[in-house]
């Protein structure tokens, strides 16, 4: 009964329908119903496709000119969940920072779409989830990378409306709703 009430309260129509369909499948019994319910109730919002996230006015609102085609292709490949790790190398100006910023924002967005990222990942509910932006020198991590990434989040309508960070803290981005942080650190 509580899950039905929570499902009906979901803002996102697609996610609400997904939950209600899963509840109907679950009511029929069997392992498939349990799997459907577990998968559906992981989410509170439907995840939009990567191109909508990058270019859509409601999300990062980047123009096609701001994202090299190869950077977009790499983002799409990384978003396919077939990779666990990526090493970005190459000359200055080829898009490594843009790719890293987009994918960090995408990871943060995916967490924000979960009901409880900690539970989904098998963590205690009070456990912090921390993304680090790391460089050899802390000042480089802060100025060159963290501040640039912060502008992606600060200008995104989605992060202004649905997943706000605590603007009173400037050294770290803290998303208090789900105990998620992004912080610059030195490699030492």
Secondary structure, DSSP 8 states (H G I E B T S, - for coil): -HHHHHHHH-S-HHHHHHHHHHHHHHHT-SHHHHHHHHHHTTBSS----HHHHHH-TTTT---GGGS-HHHHHHHHHHHTT--S------STTSSHHHHHHHHHHHHHHHHHTBS-HHHHTT--TT--EEEEEEESSHHHIIIIIIHHHHHHHHT-HHHHHTS---TT--SEEEEGGGTEEEEEEE--
